[in-house]
Amino acid sequence: MLSRDALEALFDYTDFTWAAYGKTMGRLRPGALTEAVAASGWPALADVFRHIVSGYDGWLHEMLGAGPVLVERPGDVAEWQAFEGWRTQTRASFRRMLDSTPDAELFVPRVRAGGDGDAGLMMSVADVLAHLLLHERGHHGDITTLLSQLGVEPPALDYAVYLYFKRRQSRT
């Protein structure tokens, strides 16, 4: 069952995974973020990160009305620091949306996804937020594959690894 607590946990987990990617980006050779990777399903590693963050940007700002889209031409974003800045902004919009939506409204279907008029799926704010978090998580395998093909050891992103570090951090 989807709950506010589950959204909070997934939000925290995806921050952990993004931070792990940030550390990994420092081990990439110059230009590797935008380097073409054959047979990966993605033109380059940057394309996966662009896809993830533009998903947050579009769904939050266009569908949920969290304000104007932050990056209108996401193809221009190609440096890790730019991805981090863009993601920080979209995640702040996510945080505001979650924090400002009362429980009585969080789970009520109110936005239409995937169609016009009577077509499409009605989604609640919680549904959209869960979709974004799970969408990001769904692309972790793509990123792992690309990092491996670029000759860099991917970070350990298992949920158990996250829990280990989270619990270790809470003891200090």
N, C-alpha and C positions, 0 to 999 in steps of 0.2 A: 504494500500500500504506500502510495506516495504521501509524504508528510513534509512539513517544514524542516524537521530535523534531518530527514534524508537529503533534502536539497542542501542544507548547510554542510552536511558531511561530504557530499559530492563536490560542492564548491571548494571546500578545504582540500580535498584530495586532488582536484585538478590544479589548484595552486601549487601543491607539492610537485606534481608531475611537470608543470611548466618551469618551476625553479630548477628541477633536475635537467630539463632540456637546456635551460640557460647556462648551467655549468658545462654541459656537453658542447654547446656552441663554441666555447672557448678553445676546444680541442680541434675544431675544424680548421683545415688549411684555408688561407685567404681565398675568397671566391667560391668556396664549396657550397655555401647556402643556396646560391643561384646556379650552380653547375648542373648541367644536364646529366640525368642518371638514366641509363638505358634500361628498358624492361621493368621499370618500377611501378608503372601505372600513373606516375606523376612526372611532369617534366623536370622538376627540381624540388629539393627540400623546402625551399621558400614557398612553393605553391601550396603545399599542405598547410603550413602555418598561416598563409594568407587565407586559405579556404576556411580554416577553423575560426580565425578572428573575424573575418567578414561575415561569417554565420552569426556570431554574437551581435555584430554591428547591425546587420539587416533585421534580424528577428526582433531584437530589443527596440531598435529605433524606428523601424518601419511598422512592424506588426503590433508591438505593444505601446508605441507612442512615447518612448523614453526621450524623445528629442530628435534632432536631425541626425542623419547618418554621419558618422565621424570621418570616414574615408570614402570619398565618392569614387575614386579610381584606385582600388586596392592593388592593381598591378604595379603601381609605383613603389609599393612597400617591399624592400628587398634586403634590408639590413636588420640584424637581430635587434638592435636597440630600437629601431622603428617599430618592429613587431611588439616588443615589450611595451613601448609607450602606447601603441594602439590598443593592445590587450588590456593594459591597466585602465584605460578609459572605458572600454566596453565592460570590463568586469565591475567598474564603479557603477555603471548604469544597471548592471545585473543586481548588484548589492542594493542599490536604491530601490529597484523594483521589488525585490524580495522583502526588504525592510518596510517599505511604505504600503504594501498590500496587506490589509487585515486578513486574518484567517477566514473570516466570513466571505471574503471575495477571492481568496487565493485559488480555490478549487472550483470556482464557478466558470463553466465554459463561456467565453465572451469574445474570442477572436477566431476568425475563419482562416484556416490554412489550406492552401492547395486548390483554391478555386474561387470563382465569382458567383454572386447570386446565391442560389440554394445549394450549389455544389461546394465541396470542400468539407473539411473536418473542423468542427468547433473545438477549440482548445481553451483551457484555463491558463491563467498566468503561470501556475505551477507546472502545467503540461509543457508550456513553452520553455520555461527555465530548465526543467528536467531534460527536455529534448536537446537543449544547447550543451548541457554538461555531458550527456551521454554521446552526443555527436562528437564532441572533442575527444572523449575517451575512445570512441570508435576508430579514430584516426591514429591512435598510438601505435598500432601495428604498422601502418604506413610509414610513420616516422622512424620506427625501429629498423624497418627494412632499408630505408634510404640511408640512415646513418651507417648501417652495416656495409652497404654498397659503397659508401664514401670512405670506408676504412676506419670508422670511429666506433668504439664500443658503446652501444646504447646504454642509457642508464637503467637501473632496476626500478620498475614502476609498479610492481605488484602491489595490490592493496595491503598485503601483509607487511611489505617493506614500509609503506606509508604508516601503518599502525605502529610498527616498531619505533620509528623515529618520532612519531607523535607522542607515544607513551614515554619514551626516553626524555623527550623535551619537557613533558609535564612534570617529571620528577625533579627537574633542576630549578 
